[in-house]
Amino acid sequence: MAGVASYLPATRRTSVEVEEMISASNPDLAFPQGIVEMMTGVRSRRVADEGVNASDLAAAAARTVLDQSGTLANDVDLLIFSSASQDMVEPATANMVQELVGTTCPVFDVKNACNSFLSGLQVAEALIKAGNASRVLVTSGEIPSRCIKWSVRDRDDFKFSFPGYTLGDAGAAALLVATDDESGIFHRSFQTVSRHWQACTIPGGGSVHPRGDEFSYFRSDGTALRDAFAENGTGILERALAETGTCFADYSRILVHQVAMPYLRAFLDVTGVPRDKVEVTLPELGNIASTTLPVAFAQSASRGGIQPGDNVMWIGLASGISLGVMCMTY
């Protein structure tokens, strides 16, 4: 992994402002002041301006990682856009990213909810190992703030829309290159239990609901989602440690997908992941979907928390339900 970069929109929206927006859209809805931060631990999040698209955020991060790694756009031989968000249903958003970045290679999208970026890295690594590519640019642009339902019908609708009030926007990119040294990815494992797919959805835009604004909002049953992850247990993480012969102490940083601080604390308690190893992004950035892990990487690396030669563990958790663990030496 030659480099990882992130891009954060300049506009910051606090949880106080979120609650003001909810109240303005629902004057008859009563809820305790401060409930968003109290229930989720999210104080603020970044929000993309109108007219800024998922491809713009991805391209901004992509240009940064190319600059940082000293790589010319023409030297990239594959570009992947890996994100839950997209500019439009067709064509693949990777085309818009390529046009903005200036690469001239084959492109395609990979989508796997909040594990999209991790899945994109998996595909990129596989294609490099197969000899089909040597420099792959994996990008993501997440704008879930546009899927928030501000005007709700009743308290039940408020409950299922509530997880959306944690959402923030961000862009990220990573450059993967072929190498013959000791750095790189040395473990990857993925697990999916699809029977829980209905716990978290944005149902519009596909064949089920091709039209209708009411289907374009983020809707999640937080309790069902938490129980689904608990049901899957910690086996995938335990196997990753066993197969690599490592322990948590061997990793400089551990990157974990984050949706709410109570969920993150519960995850750490159950898995035994040390709190001081985890790069926490949630309080100031909110749930930034598939960009959580690369943004956490870039955030840590910018202040020296991750340096060349360090081991880093990526832990992905996504609706679907899918889980992923990737271990690498930077």
C-alpha positions in Angstrom: 0.0 0.0 0.0 1.9 3.0 -1.3 -0.3 5.5 0.3 -3.7 6.3 1.9 -5.3 9.8 1.8 -8.6 11.3 2.9 -10.7 14.4 2.1 -13.1 16.0 4.5 -15.6 18.7 3.3 -15.1 22.0 5.0 -18.7 22.4 6.3 -19.2 21.1 9.9 -22.6 20.3 11.2 -23.0 19.8 15.0 -25.4 17.5 16.7 -27.1 20.5 18.1 -27.7 21.7 14.6 -29.0 18.3 13.6 -31.6 18.4 16.3 -32.6 22.0 15.3 -33.2 20.7 11.7 -35.3 17.8 13.1 -37.4 20.1 15.2 -37.8 22.5 12.2 -39.1 19.7 10.0 -41.2 18.2 12.8 -42.6 20.9 15.1 -44.9 18.5 16.9 -42.2 15.9 17.6 -40.9 16.0 21.2 -37.5 14.5 22.1 -34.9 15.3 24.8 -32.4 18.0 23.9 -29.0 16.5 23.4 -30.3 13.0 22.6 -28.2 12.6 19.4 -24.9 13.1 21.1 -26.0 11.3 24.3 -27.2 8.2 22.4 -24.4 8.0 19.8 -21.4 10.0 21.0 -21.3 12.0 17.8 -20.7 15.7 18.4 -20.3 16.8 14.8 -19.9 15.6 11.2 -18.8 17.0 7.9 -21.3 17.7 5.1 -20.6 18.2 1.4 -22.0 21.4 -0.1 -24.8 21.3 -2.7 -23.4 20.5 -6.1 -20.5 18.4 -4.7 -20.9 14.7 -5.5 -19.4 11.5 -4.3 -17.0 11.4 -7.2 -15.7 14.9 -6.2 -14.8 13.7 -2.7 -13.2 10.5 -4.1 -11.2 12.4 -6.7 -9.9 15.0 -4.1 -8.5 12.1 -2.0 -7.2 10.3 -5.1 -5.2 13.4 -6.2 -3.7 13.7 -2.8 -2.5 10.0 -2.6 -1.0 10.3 -6.1 0.8 13.4 -5.1 2.0 12.0 -1.8 3.3 8.8 -3.5 4.9 10.6 -6.5 2.7 8.7 -8.9 1.5 10.2 -12.3 -2.1 9.7 -13.2 -1.1 7.9 -16.4 0.9 5.3 -14.4 -2.3 4.0 -12.8 -3.5 0.9 -14.7 -6.8 0.3 -12.8 -9.2 2.6 -10.9 -11.9 1.2 -8.6 -14.6 3.3 -7.0 -15.6 1.5 -3.8 -18.4 3.1 -1.9 -22.0 2.8 -0.6 -22.7 6.2 -2.2 -22.7 6.8 -6.0 -23.3 9.7 -8.3 -26.0 7.9 -10.3 -27.2 4.4 -11.1 -25.5 4.4 -14.5 -22.7 4.7 -15.5 -20.2 3.5 -12.8 -19.1 6.4 -10.7 -15.5 5.3 -11.3 -15.9 7.0 -14.7 -16.6 10.4 -13.1 -13.7 9.9 -10.7 -11.3 9.1 -13.6 -12.4 12.2 -15.5 -11.7 14.3 -12.5 -8.3 12.7 -11.6 -6.9 12.3 -15.1 -6.2 8.6 -15.2 -6.8 6.8 -18.5 -7.2 3.2 -17.4 -10.0 0.6 -17.0 -12.4 1.5 -14.2 -15.3 -0.1 -12.4 -17.3 0.1 -9.1 -17.4 -2.2 -6.1 -20.3 -1.8 -3.7 -20.6 -3.6 -0.4 -22.2 -1.0 2.0 -19.8 0.1 4.7 -17.3 -2.6 3.7 -17.1 -1.2 0.1 -13.6 0.2 0.5 -12.3 -3.0 2.2 -13.8 -5.1 -0.6 -12.2 -2.7 -3.1 -8.8 -3.4 -1.5 -9.5 -7.1 -1.7 -10.3 -7.0 -5.4 -7.3 -4.7 -6.1 -4.9 -7.0 -4.3 -6.3 -10.1 -6.1 -5.8 -8.5 -9.5 -2.3 -7.4 -8.7 -1.4 -10.9 -7.4 -2.9 -12.4 -10.6 -0.7 -10.2 -12.7 -3.6 -8.2 -14.2 -2.5 -4.9 -12.7 0.5 -3.3 -11.0 -0.9 0.1 -9.8 -4.5 0.2 -8.6 -6.1 3.3 -7.3 -9.0 2.4 -4.9 -11.3 5.4 -4.2 -14.4 6.2 -2.2 -16.7 9.2 -1.9 -19.4 8.9 0.7 -22.3 11.4 0.9 -24.8 9.6 3.2 -26.0 13.0 4.5 -28.3 13.2 1.5 -30.1 10.1 2.6 -31.2 11.4 6.0 -34.9 11.6 6.6 -35.6 14.9 8.3 -39.4 14.9 8.2 -40.8 11.8 9.9 -44.4 10.5 10.1 -44.5 9.4 13.7 -42.3 8.2 16.6 -41.7 4.8 15.0 -40.5 6.5 11.8 -38.2 8.7 14.0 -36.8 5.6 15.7 -35.8 3.9 12.4 -34.5 7.2 10.9 -32.5 8.0 14.0 -29.3 6.2 13.0 -29.2 8.5 10.0 -28.6 11.5 12.2 -25.0 10.3 12.8 -24.1 10.3 9.2 -21.3 12.4 7.7 -19.5 12.8 4.4 -15.9 12.1 3.4 -13.6 10.9 0.6 -10.7 8.5 0.7 -8.2 6.8 -1.6 -5.5 4.2 -1.4 -2.8 3.3 -4.0 -1.9 -0.4 -4.1 1.3 -1.4 -6.0 3.1 -4.6 -6.8 6.1 -5.2 -4.5 8.6 -7.8 -3.7 9.6 -6.6 -0.2 8.1 -7.5 3.2 5.5 -4.8 3.2 1.9 -5.3 2.1 -1.2 -7.3 2.9 -0.5 -10.6 4.7 -4.0 -11.6 5.7 -7.5 -11.1 4.5 -10.8 -12.8 5.5 -14.4 -12.0 4.8 -17.7 -13.3 6.1 -21.3 -12.6 5.1 -24.6 -13.6 6.7 -27.2 -12.3 4.2 -30.3 -13.2 6.1 -30.0 -9.9 8.1 -29.9 -7.7 5.0 -33.2 -5.9 5.9 -31.8 -4.4 9.2 -30.2 -1.5 7.4 -31.4 -0.2 3.9 -31.7 2.6 1.4 -34.3 0.8 -0.7 -34.6 3.3 -3.7 -32.9 3.4 -7.0 -33.0 -0.3 -7.9 -35.5 -2.7 -9.3 -37.5 -3.0 -6.1 -38.2 0.8 -5.9 -37.0 2.4 -9.1 -38.8 5.7 -8.3 -40.2 7.5 -5.3 -38.5 10.0 -3.0 -39.8 8.1 0.1 -37.5 5.2 -0.7 -34.3 7.3 -0.9 -33.8 7.6 2.9 -31.5 5.7 5.2 -33.5 3.4 7.5 -32.0 1.2 10.1 -33.1 -1.0 13.0 -30.2 -0.4 15.3 -31.1 -3.1 17.8 -31.5 -5.7 15.0 -28.2 -4.7 13.5 -26.4 -4.9 16.9 -27.9 -8.3 17.5 -26.9 -9.6 14.1 -23.3 -8.7 14.7 -23.4 -10.2 18.1 -24.8 -13.4 16.6 -21.9 -13.6 14.2 -19.5 -13.5 17.2 -15.7 -12.9 17.2 -14.7 -16.0 15.2 -13.4 -14.1 12.1 -11.1 -12.0 14.3 -9.9 -14.9 16.4 -9.1 -16.8 13.2 -7.2 -13.9 11.7 -4.9 -13.7 14.8 -4.4 -17.5 14.8 -3.6 -17.8 11.1 -1.1 -14.9 11.2 0.4 -15.9 14.5 -0.1 -12.4 15.8 -1.8 -10.7 18.8 -3.2 -7.2 19.1 0.0 -5.9 20.6 1.7 -6.6 17.2 -0.3 -3.9 15.5 0.5 -0.2 15.8 -3.1 0.8 15.0 -6.4 -1.1 14.7 -9.0 0.5 12.4 -12.6 -0.4 13.2 -15.8 0.7 11.5 -17.7 3.1 13.8 -21.4 3.9 13.9 -22.0 4.9 17.5 -19.8 5.1 20.6 -21.9 2.6 22.7 -21.5 0.1 19.8 -17.8 0.7 19.6 -17.3 0.2 23.3 -19.4 -3.0 23.2 -17.2 -4.2 20.3 -14.0 -3.6 22.2 -15.4 -5.3 25.3 -16.4 -8.4 23.4 -13.3 -8.7 21.2 -10.7 -7.6 23.6 -9.3 -5.1 21.1 -7.3 -2.6 23.2 -8.9 0.9 23.2 -5.5 2.6 22.9 -4.8 0.8 19.6 -8.0 2.0 18.0 -8.1 5.2 15.9 -11.4 6.8 16.9 -13.1 9.1 14.3 -16.7 9.0 15.3 -17.2 11.9 17.7 -16.0 14.6 15.3 -16.8 12.9 11.9 -19.9 10.7 12.6 -20.6 7.5 10.7 -18.8 8.1 7.4 -19.7 4.7 5.9 -17.0 2.9 3.9 -14.5 5.8 4.3 -14.3 5.2 8.0 -11.2 2.8 7.8 -9.1 4.8 5.2 -9.9 8.1 6.9 -8.8 6.6 10.2 -5.6 5.4 8.6 -4.8 8.8 7.1 -5.7 10.6 10.3 -3.3 8.3 12.3 -0.5 8.4 9.7 -0.7 12.3 9.5 0.4 12.5 13.1 2.9 9.6 13.1 0.6 7.0 14.5 1.3 4.8 11.5 4.7 4.7 9.9 6.4 2.5 7.3 7.0 -0.9 8.6 4.1 -0.8 11.1 1.5 -3.5 11.2 -2.1 -2.3 10.8 -5.3 -4.2 11.2 -8.5 -3.2 9.3 -11.8 -4.5 10.7 -14.9 -3.9 8.6 -18.5 -4.2 9.7 -21.3 -3.6 7.3 -25.0 -4.0 6.7 -25.8 -7.1 4.8 -24.4 -8.4 7.2 -20.7 -8.5 6.2 -17.5 -8.6 8.2 -13.9 -8.3 7.1 -10.4 -8.4 8.5 -7.4 -7.3 6.7 -3.8 -7.3 8.1 -0.9 -5.5 6.5 2.5 -4.1 7.0 2.7 -0.5 5.8 
